[in-house]
Amino acid sequence: MAAGKGTRMKSALPKVLHRLAGEPLLQHVLLAAADLGAARTVVVTGHGAEAVEAAFADDGLVFVRQSPQLGTGHAVQQTVPALDEANPTTLILNGDVPLIRSATAAAVADACGGRRLALLTIDLDDPSGYGRIVRSGDERGGHVVGIVEHKDCSPRQLAIREVYTGMMAAPTAWLRRAVMALGNDNAQREYYLTDIVAMAVSEGLPVVAAHASDETEVLGVNSPRQLADLERRLQRRRAEALMEAGVRMADPARFDLRGELACGSDVEIDVGVVFEGRVVLGDGVRVGAHCVLRDCEVAEGAVIHPFCHLEGAKVGADARIGPYARLRPGADLGAEVHIGNFVEVKNSTLAAGAKANHLAYLGDATVGERVNYGAGSITANYDGANKHRTVIGADAHIGSNCVLVAPVSIGAGATIGGGSTVTADAPAGKLTLGRGRQVTIEGWTRPVKVKRGA
């Protein structure tokens, strides 16, 4: 169910499209459901339906709309034409409860088995606000006979710690009939899905509970504060899984994974690092504080110093990057390459041992082994309409503050004198200069500021 407006989010964005760990809330739920191998996934949309449906248009989902939004039972009513009775079990999940585990969802479906109404419940130290699970007899092993909303609980029922999480599984054919029989004789004039529990009991359909052991799985998002709380819970879960696998983190509370991270042995991650997309870190990689890595591969022994930004890049073994370096898509660095402070590399390959240590730009370049690329030098790769490539041969030395105007080739072992603007190919093994002769103007005096009003 993904139809809610999310008023407390105070946002024009539909609630289920707000992001958790880089993905929409609804995406997390759909991924959990996908692991169950469902024959059909039906998504109930309502508020912001067009945006929600567009965001997941390529995922093979069936969308039905709830308009107006008249309660959870009304939402499930909209799915009835899309429910196939050939599938014995229908599992109902909430689009704003993103951290449900596939195993827990599967346990609810298994508890139903196409023959029972199964509720996902949990014990809470403070169950305030939740509907209580009422069982026959006094013991936990009694049969479920109903759900009582918090405001309607007797003093004895208020002491019950087992609560309903909002997720259930039901026999499909029975569910189709039951939800269509729901009424709205209540103060809100809404159709409540929980009313089918009483129907099941009255009809003799067994009502069972599958129990969630982790509160985080069943927490919903209704406000920015709750979203931030779930973000930290999820990031802590991911950090702990990585540490169990041997990754060393300076502080798991200051770690963000918004995609996939694969790590070799002896990887070290400092504080404030953000991983996005798919990132692979080889054995012995060290990532300094406050770096952002998106869709990168970093080979064994490489060090990413603090405050670097890497996107769509490959970093070779034992390379040294940063601090304050930026590697843009297409940056492909060989072994032992050094990229220093305030250096930007885009769509360029640097062979083993090449160095660009200070305040430089390499765009659309092919750089050979052991090249030394000087501070303040750039490849002028864009002519205003098209990009052009610069080729720098092995062992070339590019002096400081040079402009290599592409397309241009610098031969192997060539030296480009500092301050040169190179517009033609430079031969191998020779010194090339491309700068005006220095002159001193005799008798020149610096202008003097004129005092106004004098």
Secondary structure, 3 states (H helix, E strand, C coil): CECCCCHHHCCCCCHHHCEECCEEHHHHHHHHHHCCCCCCCEEEECCCHHHHHHHCCCCCCEEEECCCCCCHHHHHHCCHHHCCCCCCEEEECCCCCCCCCHHHHHHHHHHHCCCCEEEEEEECCCCCCCCEEEECCCCCCCCEEEEECHHHCCHHHHCCCEEEEEEEEEEHHHHHHHHHCCCCCCCCCCCCCCHHHHHHHHHCCCEEEEECCCHHHHCCCCCHHHHHHHHHHHHHHHHHHHHHCCCEECCHHHEEEEEEEEECCCCEECCCEEEEEEEEECCCCEECCCCEEECCEECCCCEECCCCEEECCEECCCCEECCCCEECCCCEECCCCEEEECCEEECCEECCCCEEEECCEEECEEECCCCEECCCCEEECECCCCECCEEECCCCEECCCCEEECCEEECCCCEECCCCEECCCECCCCEECCCCCCCCCCCCCCCCCCCCCC
